[in-house]
Amino acid sequence: MSVMDTALRESLKTLRLSGMLETLDARLAQAHSGELGHLDFLQVLCQDEIARRETVAFQRRLRKAKFEQQATLEEFDFNASPKLPAAQIRDLAALRWLHSGESVILFGSTVI
């Protein structure tokens, strides 16, 4: 590890940029192999930091919500509720309706 590399790692620690620090070795390898130019290298490192912060913020919000249990659409057993249109629900979850400016109204009885 060079003096410059050590200084960069210390700077990232001081600035609390752990997302960049965690992926620095992989991004440096990409830059050395020619996969990333200077600006691309910096942009990808910034995206790594943004992704880490978004993940931490999401996890913090989940903890604050104090849900009894966590569930995802991928885990949902559509076989247990055959009346639910699985394909339509997955299509709604893809959010194409939102990007095209459409509205969605969901109605019906709740399943507990």
C-alpha positions as CSV (number, residue, x, y, z in Angstrom):
1,M,0.0,0.0,0.0
2,S,1.5,3.3,-1.1
3,V,1.6,6.5,1.0
4,M,-0.9,8.1,-1.3
5,D,-3.3,5.1,-1.0
6,T,-3.0,5.2,2.8
7,A,-3.7,9.0,2.8
8,L,-6.7,8.5,0.6
9,R,-8.1,5.8,3.0
10,E,-7.5,8.1,6.0
11,S,-9.2,10.9,4.2
12,L,-12.3,8.7,3.4
13,K,-12.4,7.7,7.1
14,T,-12.1,11.2,8.3
15,L,-14.9,12.3,6.0
16,R,-17.0,9.3,7.0
17,L,-17.3,8.0,3.5
18,S,-17.3,4.4,4.4
19,G,-19.3,3.5,1.2
20,M,-16.4,4.7,-0.8
21,L,-13.9,3.1,1.5
22,E,-15.6,-0.3,1.3
23,T,-15.5,-0.4,-2.5
24,L,-12.2,1.4,-3.1
25,D,-10.1,-1.7,-3.8
26,A,-12.6,-3.0,-6.4
27,R,-12.9,0.5,-8.0
28,L,-9.1,0.9,-8.1
29,A,-8.8,-2.4,-9.8
30,Q,-11.3,-1.4,-12.4
31,A,-9.5,1.9,-13.0
32,H,-6.1,0.1,-13.3
33,S,-7.5,-2.3,-15.8
34,G,-8.8,0.5,-17.9
35,E,-12.5,-0.2,-17.2
36,L,-13.0,3.2,-15.6
37,G,-11.6,6.6,-16.6
38,H,-10.9,9.3,-14.0
39,L,-14.4,10.8,-14.0
40,D,-16.0,7.4,-14.2
41,F,-13.9,6.2,-11.2
42,L,-15.0,9.2,-9.1
43,Q,-18.7,8.9,-10.2
44,V,-18.8,5.2,-9.4
45,L,-17.2,5.8,-6.0
46,C,-19.8,8.5,-5.3
47,Q,-22.6,6.2,-6.3
48,D,-21.2,3.6,-3.9
49,E,-21.4,6.1,-1.1
50,I,-24.9,7.2,-2.1
51,A,-26.1,3.5,-2.2
52,R,-24.6,2.9,1.3
53,R,-26.3,5.9,2.7
54,E,-29.7,5.0,1.2
55,T,-29.4,1.5,2.5
56,V,-28.5,2.7,6.0
57,A,-31.4,5.2,6.0
58,F,-33.8,2.6,4.8
59,Q,-32.7,0.2,7.5
60,R,-33.1,3.0,10.1
61,R,-36.6,3.8,8.9
62,L,-37.5,0.1,9.1
63,R,-36.3,-0.1,12.7
64,K,-38.2,3.1,13.6
65,A,-41.4,1.7,12.1
66,K,-41.2,-1.3,14.6
67,F,-43.0,-3.7,12.3
68,E,-43.8,-6.9,13.9
69,Q,-42.4,-8.7,10.9
70,Q,-40.9,-7.8,7.6
71,A,-42.3,-9.1,4.3
72,T,-41.5,-8.6,0.7
73,L,-43.5,-9.2,-2.5
74,E,-40.9,-11.8,-3.5
75,E,-41.7,-13.8,-0.3
76,F,-45.5,-13.6,-0.6
77,D,-47.2,-17.0,-1.2
78,F,-49.8,-16.3,-3.9
79,N,-50.8,-20.0,-3.8
80,A,-52.2,-19.4,-0.3
81,S,-54.4,-16.6,-1.7
82,P,-55.4,-17.9,-5.2
83,K,-57.9,-15.1,-5.7
84,L,-55.1,-12.5,-5.8
85,P,-53.9,-11.9,-9.4
86,A,-50.2,-12.5,-9.0
87,A,-49.2,-11.2,-12.4
88,Q,-51.2,-8.0,-12.0
89,I,-49.8,-7.3,-8.6
90,R,-46.2,-7.9,-9.8
91,D,-46.9,-5.6,-12.7
92,L,-48.2,-2.9,-10.3
93,A,-45.0,-3.4,-8.2
94,A,-42.9,-2.6,-11.3
95,L,-44.3,1.0,-11.1
96,R,-44.7,1.4,-14.8
97,W,-48.1,3.0,-14.0
98,L,-46.3,5.7,-11.9
99,H,-43.8,6.5,-14.6
100,S,-46.5,6.8,-17.3
101,G,-48.5,9.2,-15.0
102,E,-51.5,6.8,-14.5
103,S,-53.5,6.4,-11.3
104,V,-54.2,3.2,-9.5
105,I,-57.1,2.5,-7.1
106,L,-57.0,-0.7,-5.0
107,F,-60.2,-1.9,-3.4
108,G,-61.6,-5.0,-1.9
109,S,-61.6,-6.9,1.3
110,T,-58.4,-7.2,3.3
111,V,-56.8,-10.6,3.8
112,I,-55.4,-11.3,7.3
